[in-house]
């Protein structure tokens, strides 16, 4: 296998990819619903969240996640941390 200039793998990105791979395998620390509620998130209150989204004319984002979901861990790190 060649790792020269023609390779599709960028070695500069390898540490980050490995970090995300390892992080994806580790279950997240447990969180409490009251912490999420204090931060303004709806927990198990679909009807209330939908009503608020309609009133504010905003889309409703529903996060389904699993403890061993690799894509969920990456999304939590990259998307949820952004201030919009």
Secondary structure as UniProt FT lines:
FT   TURN            5..6
FT   HELIX           11..13
FT   HELIX           14..25
FT   HELIX           33..38
FT   TURN            39..40
FT   HELIX           46..55
FT   TURN            56..57
FT   TURN            67..68
FT   HELIX           70..78
FT   TURN            79..81
//
